[in-house]
Amino acid sequence: MKTTKAIPHLLLATTLLFGAACSSTSTGAGSESTVGSGTGTGSSAGGAGSATATNADNTATGGAVGAGTDMGSAQTVTTAATAGASGAAAGTDINAFMGTFATMPDATFLLTAASSNLLEIQAGQAAAQKAASADVKKFGQMMVDHHTKATQQMQAVATPLGVQPSQALMPIHQAMLDKVNSKSGKDFDEAYMDAMETAHAMDIAMFQVKSKGAETPAVQAFATKTLPMLESHRKMAGDLEKKVD
């Protein structure tokens, strides 16, 4: 994770003031890894951009950041302002993207999970409307229902941590959705089910990491709770994919 250049200067200034002042001084500074739009200057394993807010100064890179301050303390809000990026090294390469999971911070994990949920919802909506197979239509609607609920559960974990997911897909998820939407008829069904297998394999790998160890207990509990649903979806997607091929 890159740290903004402002942080060392702010910490140095705080240290000097602390030593010179007779009264106590409270300072707060935080930085979070975000999944930014890919145009930010910062980058991390799973996303681009970082944001730090203090009572003295607000510095943001890689996306819009909301911050609230109170009597010398600062609250950092991590947000994906636009589509979000999977990291300069990963781009839309699935293998490189999955390679970031082992060191992915909790904030980036939540932003990535939100983007994946959005992919499942939008692709599911398309499948429910234009799939040739009735089974694929039914599966698509189930994805909409299940991942809408999963998004609500994820938001309940993200909000207390100051993480605000974007309503735009990350590049890797957008590329998958674009490929599916470019098809029609039986070709759509095949492309959609292939995408669902891949998306759920990615999700399972990412959620397994956090279920075994996260920075916060709430994130670990969320990952552990969500894993069985993702594994069930992958199995169903694999079975259905064989039928439509």
C-alpha positions as CSV (number, residue, x, y, z in Angstrom):
1,M,0.0,0.0,0.0
2,K,1.4,3.5,-0.8
3,T,1.1,6.1,1.8
4,T,0.5,9.7,0.9
5,K,3.5,12.0,1.3
6,A,1.5,14.2,3.7
7,I,1.5,11.6,6.5
8,P,5.2,11.8,7.5
9,H,5.1,15.6,7.6
10,L,1.9,15.6,9.7
11,L,3.3,13.1,12.1
12,L,6.6,15.0,12.4
13,A,4.7,18.3,13.1
14,T,2.5,16.5,15.7
15,T,5.5,15.1,17.5
16,L,7.2,18.6,17.7
17,L,4.0,20.2,19.0
18,F,3.6,17.5,21.6
19,G,7.0,18.0,23.0
20,A,6.7,21.8,23.1
21,A,3.2,22.2,24.4
22,C,2.3,22.1,28.1
23,S,-1.2,20.9,27.5
24,S,-2.0,17.6,25.9
25,T,-2.7,17.4,22.2
26,S,-4.7,14.7,20.6
27,T,-4.1,13.9,17.0
28,G,-5.6,11.3,14.7
29,A,-4.6,10.3,11.3
30,G,-5.6,7.2,9.4
31,S,-5.0,5.8,6.0
32,E,-7.0,3.2,4.2
33,S,-6.4,1.3,1.0
34,T,-9.2,1.9,-1.4
35,V,-10.3,0.5,-4.7
36,G,-10.1,3.7,-6.7
37,S,-11.0,4.6,-10.3
38,G,-7.6,3.5,-11.7
39,T,-6.7,7.2,-12.3
40,G,-5.5,7.9,-8.8
41,T,-1.8,8.2,-7.9
42,G,-1.8,5.6,-5.2
43,S,-2.0,1.9,-5.6
44,S,-2.4,-1.2,-3.4
45,A,-2.7,-5.0,-3.8
46,G,-6.4,-4.9,-4.5
47,G,-7.1,-1.2,-5.4
48,A,-5.7,2.2,-6.1
49,G,-5.8,5.2,-3.9
50,S,-5.6,6.1,-0.2
51,A,-7.2,8.8,1.8
52,T,-6.3,10.5,5.1
53,A,-8.3,13.1,6.9
54,T,-7.0,15.2,9.9
55,N,-8.4,18.2,11.7
56,A,-5.7,20.3,10.1
57,D,-5.8,19.1,6.6
58,N,-7.6,16.8,4.2
59,T,-5.5,15.0,1.6
60,A,-7.0,12.5,-0.8
61,T,-5.6,10.4,-3.6
62,G,-7.2,7.9,-5.9
63,G,-10.8,8.8,-5.2
64,A,-13.2,11.1,-3.3
65,V,-13.0,10.7,0.5
66,G,-15.4,11.9,3.1
67,A,-13.9,12.7,6.5
68,G,-15.4,14.0,9.8
69,T,-13.3,15.6,12.5
70,D,-14.1,16.1,16.2
71,M,-11.9,18.0,18.7
72,G,-8.6,17.0,17.2
73,S,-9.5,13.5,16.2
74,A,-10.1,12.4,12.6
75,Q,-12.3,9.8,11.1
76,T,-11.3,8.2,7.8
77,V,-13.9,7.2,5.3
78,T,-12.7,4.8,2.6
79,T,-14.6,5.0,-0.6
80,A,-14.4,4.0,-4.3
81,A,-15.3,7.2,-6.1
82,T,-15.7,5.6,-9.5
83,A,-15.2,2.2,-11.1
84,G,-12.3,1.2,-8.8
85,A,-9.1,-0.6,-9.9
86,S,-7.8,-4.0,-9.1
87,G,-4.3,-2.5,-9.0
88,A,-1.9,-1.4,-11.6
89,A,-0.3,-4.8,-11.7
90,A,-3.5,-6.8,-12.0
91,G,-5.7,-4.7,-14.4
92,T,-8.2,-7.1,-15.9
93,D,-6.0,-10.1,-15.6
94,I,-7.9,-12.6,-13.5
95,N,-4.8,-14.5,-12.3
96,A,-3.0,-11.3,-11.3
97,F,-6.1,-10.1,-9.6
98,M,-6.5,-13.3,-7.5
99,G,-2.8,-13.0,-6.6
100,T,-3.6,-9.9,-4.6
101,F,-6.0,-11.7,-2.2
102,A,-3.4,-13.0,0.2
103,T,-2.4,-9.5,1.3
104,M,-5.6,-7.6,0.6
105,P,-6.6,-5.2,3.4
106,D,-10.1,-5.5,4.9
107,A,-11.2,-2.2,3.3
108,T,-10.1,-3.3,-0.2
109,F,-11.8,-6.7,0.4
110,L,-15.1,-5.0,1.2
111,L,-14.9,-2.8,-1.8
112,T,-14.0,-5.7,-4.0
113,A,-16.9,-7.8,-2.5
114,A,-19.3,-4.9,-3.2
115,S,-18.2,-4.8,-6.9
116,S,-18.5,-8.5,-7.2
117,N,-22.0,-8.4,-5.8
118,L,-22.9,-5.7,-8.3
119,L,-21.6,-7.8,-11.1
120,E,-23.8,-10.8,-9.9
121,I,-26.8,-8.5,-9.7
122,Q,-26.4,-6.8,-13.0
123,A,-25.5,-9.9,-14.9
124,G,-28.4,-11.7,-13.2
125,Q,-30.8,-9.1,-14.3
126,A,-29.6,-9.4,-17.9
127,A,-30.0,-13.2,-17.6
128,A,-33.5,-13.0,-16.2
129,Q,-34.5,-10.9,-19.2
130,K,-32.6,-12.3,-22.2
131,A,-31.4,-15.9,-21.5
132,A,-32.7,-18.5,-23.9
133,S,-32.9,-21.2,-21.2
134,A,-35.6,-21.1,-18.6
135,D,-33.1,-22.6,-16.1
136,V,-30.6,-19.8,-16.8
137,K,-33.3,-17.2,-16.4
138,K,-34.2,-18.7,-13.0
139,F,-30.5,-18.9,-11.9
140,G,-30.1,-15.2,-12.9
141,Q,-33.0,-14.1,-10.8
142,M,-31.6,-16.1,-7.9
143,M,-28.3,-14.3,-8.2
144,V,-30.1,-10.9,-8.1
145,D,-32.0,-11.9,-4.9
146,H,-29.1,-13.5,-3.1
147,H,-26.5,-10.9,-3.9
148,T,-28.8,-8.1,-3.1
149,K,-29.1,-9.5,0.3
150,A,-25.4,-10.1,0.5
151,T,-24.8,-6.5,-0.4
152,Q,-27.0,-5.4,2.5
153,Q,-25.1,-7.7,4.9
154,M,-21.8,-6.4,3.6
155,Q,-22.9,-2.8,4.0
156,A,-23.7,-3.4,7.7
157,V,-20.1,-4.5,8.2
158,A,-18.5,-1.8,6.0
159,T,-20.3,1.3,7.3
160,P,-19.0,1.1,10.9
161,L,-15.5,0.7,9.4
162,G,-15.9,3.9,7.3
163,V,-15.9,2.0,4.0
164,Q,-18.3,3.4,1.4
165,P,-18.5,1.1,-1.7
166,S,-19.0,2.6,-5.2
167,Q,-22.0,2.0,-7.4
168,A,-19.6,1.4,-10.3
169,L,-18.0,-1.9,-11.2
170,M,-14.2,-2.5,-10.8
171,P,-12.5,-2.9,-14.3
172,I,-12.1,-6.7,-13.9
173,H,-15.8,-7.1,-13.1
174,Q,-16.9,-4.6,-15.8
175,A,-14.9,-6.6,-18.4
176,M,-16.7,-9.8,-17.4
177,L,-20.1,-8.1,-17.6
178,D,-19.4,-6.5,-21.0
179,K,-18.4,-9.8,-22.5
180,V,-21.6,-11.4,-21.3
181,N,-23.8,-8.5,-22.5
182,S,-22.2,-8.7,-26.0
183,K,-23.8,-12.1,-26.5
184,S,-27.4,-13.2,-27.3
185,G,-29.4,-16.3,-27.5
186,K,-27.6,-19.6,-26.6
187,D,-24.3,-17.8,-26.8
188,F,-25.5,-15.5,-24.0
189,D,-26.4,-18.5,-21.8
190,E,-23.0,-20.0,-22.3
191,A,-21.1,-16.8,-21.7
192,Y,-23.2,-16.0,-18.6
193,M,-22.7,-19.4,-17.0
194,D,-19.0,-19.3,-17.7
195,A,-18.8,-15.9,-16.1
196,M,-20.7,-17.1,-13.1
197,E,-18.3,-20.0,-12.6
198,T,-15.3,-17.7,-12.8
199,A,-16.8,-15.0,-10.6
200,H,-17.7,-17.4,-7.9
201,A,-14.3,-19.1,-8.0
202,M,-12.7,-15.7,-7.5
203,D,-15.1,-14.8,-4.7
204,I,-14.5,-18.1,-2.9
205,A,-10.7,-17.7,-3.0
206,M,-11.0,-14.1,-1.7
207,F,-13.5,-15.0,1.1
208,Q,-11.5,-18.0,2.2
209,V,-8.5,-15.8,2.9
210,K,-10.6,-13.4,5.1
211,S,-12.4,-16.3,6.8
212,K,-9.1,-17.5,8.1
213,G,-7.8,-14.2,9.2
214,A,-8.9,-10.6,8.8
215,E,-7.9,-7.3,10.4
216,T,-11.3,-7.0,12.1
217,P,-13.5,-9.7,13.6
218,A,-16.6,-8.3,11.9
219,V,-15.0,-8.8,8.4
220,Q,-13.8,-12.3,9.3
221,A,-17.3,-13.2,10.5
222,F,-18.9,-11.8,7.4
223,A,-16.5,-13.8,5.1
224,T,-17.1,-17.0,7.1
225,K,-20.9,-16.6,6.9
226,T,-21.0,-15.8,3.2
227,L,-18.7,-18.6,2.0
228,P,-21.3,-21.4,2.0
229,M,-23.6,-19.4,-0.2
230,L,-20.8,-18.7,-2.7
231,E,-19.8,-22.4,-2.8
232,S,-23.4,-23.4,-3.4
233,H,-23.6,-20.9,-6.3
234,R,-20.4,-22.1,-7.9
235,K,-21.7,-25.7,-7.8
236,M,-25.0,-24.7,-9.3
237,A,-23.3,-22.6,-12.0
238,G,-21.0,-25.5,-12.9
239,D,-23.9,-27.9,-13.2
240,L,-25.9,-25.5,-15.3
241,E,-23.0,-24.5,-17.5
242,K,-22.6,-28.2,-18.6
243,K,-26.3,-28.2,-19.6
244,V,-26.1,-25.1,-21.8
245,D,-22.8,-25.9,-23.5
